[in-house]
Amino acid sequence: MSGLCWWLVLAASVLVALGLPVPLRAEDGDIALYREIAGRVERGDGYYAAAAELHRQENYPLRPFVTVRSPVLALGHALIGGAGMLLAAWLILGMALTAWFRTLRDRPPAERAAVLAVIAAGGAALISPEVLHVHELWAGLLITLALGLGWNRRLQLGAAVCAVLLRELAAPILILLLFPFERRQFVRVGIAIGIVAAFYAWHAANVASVVQPGDPSSQGWFGLMGPAGLATYLSAAAGRAIPVWAAFLPLAGWMMHGDRLVFPWCAGVAGAIAIIARPDNLFWLLMFCPLYPAGLVFLVSAAILAVRRLRPARWMSVRMGQPS
């Protein structure tokens, strides 16, 4: 019976993972903008001049500075091209799977295989030439790698810093890496935060240098969608492969798993989307993909364990209730 349950949860989880990229289309305005900026940089234009010109042309805001993405991804495309970036994405996914294989070495083989299959399916579905210009995709892959590297905190911090340099929304992961508290780790994370802060101060100065008085500002955030809006968001992101009421089940699974980093990260991203995100901020979901759907595996694992513990107790109560 438990074997059948594992096959069912694996099929359901892979279906959810494969459905994640449904809303990401190459013709989406944001993706088209990032692709055009990267193309201009590849042709030799300066990043900030090209970004400012295209933002104005497409009526995208230039204020505050975070509305202009970090130049790291565009420079990467200019250096190694689309094929090189595609290979890099697959390499990061492969490293993430290797890291999680080691992290889950003490878990039951079936559970570990199911988690790795879900992460692999989600990553494979997300990685495509059309969406390689989405910064949240890269941040999500790097955070998946970082969260699997708990057995090497230096490598973990390095992967996390790379994610933050690509997308500033990933910055809270650095705070999570402070725990459990250790003096050396505290110093390392402090240095990393200093590097990231210096990088974004430089980025802000460069954006300010190309902003003109008439440039538009962001319409703001704080969409206040709430839990119901978040559940609808998650269901839509999975291509309706999961009903709205089941959207939080992977989060419950990660909570039962007890990982000190994954659950706080996923819960934090979910909370940020529920409170801050606007309806057009769907890309934010990529910040916890392809890891989030794997929580379903731990949820089923907990259910199977609960049934196994219940059966002996029930059998004993029946035996003790029989007349002698």
C-alpha positions, 0 to 999 in steps of 0.5 A, spaced: 500 500 500 505 504 501 508 503 495 502 505 491 502 511 495 509 513 493 507 512 486 501 516 486 504 522 490 510 522 485 506 522 479 502 528 482 508 532 484 511 531 477 505 533 474 505 540 479 512 541 477 511 540 470 505 545 470 509 550 473 512 554 467 505 554 464 504 562 465 511 564 462 511 565 455 517 568 451 512 574 448 510 576 455 512 584 456 517 583 461 521 577 458 521 581 451 524 587 455 529 583 458 531 579 452 532 585 448 536 589 453 541 583 453 541 583 446 543 590 446 549 589 451 551 583 447 551 588 441 556 592 445 551 597 448 552 599 455 547 596 460 544 602 463 543 606 457 540 600 454 536 599 459 533 606 460 532 607 453 528 600 453 524 602 459 522 608 456 520 605 450 516 600 453 513 605 458 516 601 464 518 604 470 525 607 472 524 609 479 525 606 484 532 603 482 530 596 483 525 596 477 531 596 473 534 589 474 541 587 476 546 587 470 549 580 472 544 576 467 545 580 461 552 580 462 552 573 462 548 572 456 553 577 452 559 573 455 557 566 453 551 567 449 544 563 449 547 556 448 552 557 454 546 560 459 542 554 457 548 549 459 549 553 465 542 553 468 542 545 467 549 545 470 546 548 476 540 544 476 545 538 476 549 541 482 542 542 486 540 535 485 547 532 487 547 536 493 540 534 495 542 527 494 547 528 499 542 532 504 537 526 504 542 520 504 539 519 511 531 519 508 528 512 506 530 511 499 523 511 496 522 518 499 529 521 497 528 518 489 521 522 489 524 528 492 529 528 487 524 526 481 520 532 483 526 537 483 528 534 476 521 535 473 520 542 475 527 544 473 527 541 467 520 544 465 522 551 467 529 551 463 528 553 456 531 558 452 525 562 452 525 564 459 532 564 460 532 572 461 527 571 467 532 573 473 527 569 478 528 563 474 536 563 476 535 565 483 530 560 484 535 555 481 541 557 485 537 558 492 535 550 490 542 549 490 544 553 496 538 550 500 541 543 499 548 545 501 547 545 508 553 540 509 557 545 506 556 552 509 561 556 505 558 553 498 551 554 501 553 561 502 556 562 495 550 560 492 546 564 496 550 570 494 550 569 487 542 568 487 542 575 491 546 578 486 541 576 480 535 578 484 535 582 490 528 579 492 533 573 494 536 577 500 532 574 506 536 567 504 542 571 507 539 572 514 536 565 514 544 562 513 545 566 520 542 560 523 544 556 527 548 561 530 556 560 529 561 566 530 565 564 524 558 563 520 556 570 522 562 573 520 562 570 513 554 572 512 556 579 514 561 580 509 557 577 504 551 582 506 556 587 505 558 585 498 551 585 496 550 592 499 556 595 496 553 591 489 546 594 489 549 601 492 553 601 485 547 599 481 543 604 484 548 609 483 548 607 475 540 607 475 540 614 478 545 616 472 540 615 467 534 617 470 531 623 467 525 627 470 520 625 466 521 617 467 515 614 470 515 611 477 513 604 479 505 603 481 508 600 488 507 594 491 503 591 497 497 588 492 494 585 499 492 579 495 492 575 502 492 567 503 486 566 498 489 570 492 496 566 494 492 560 493 489 562 486 496 564 484 499 558 486 494 554 483 495 558 476 502 557 476 501 550 476 497 550 470 491 548 474 494 541 475 492 542 483 486 545 486 486 552 489 484 548 496 491 544 495 496 549 494 499 550 501 499 542 501 507 542 499 508 548 504 505 543 510 510 538 507 516 542 508 514 544 515 513 536 517 520 535 514 523 540 519 528 543 515 530 549 518 531 553 512 526 550 506 520 551 510 522 558 513 524 560 505 518 558 502 513 561 507 517 567 507 516 567 499 509 565 500 508 571 505 511 576 501 507 574 495 500 574 499 502 581 502 506 585 497 506 582 490 501 585 485 497 580 480 502 581 475 508 579 479 507 571 477 515 571 476 516 571 484 513 564 485 520 562 481 524 564 487 522 557 491 521 553 485 523 547 483 523 546 490 516 547 493 512 542 490 517 537 493 514 538 499 508 533 497 513 528 498 514 529 505 507 530 506 505 523 504 511 520 507 508 523 514 501 520 512 504 513 511 508 513 517 502 515 521 498 510 518 503 505 520 503 507 527 496 507 528 495 500 525 499 496 531 495 500 536 488 499 533 490 491 532 492 491 540 486 494 542 482 489 538 485 483 541 485 486 548 477 487 547 476 480 545 473 475 550 478 470 553 
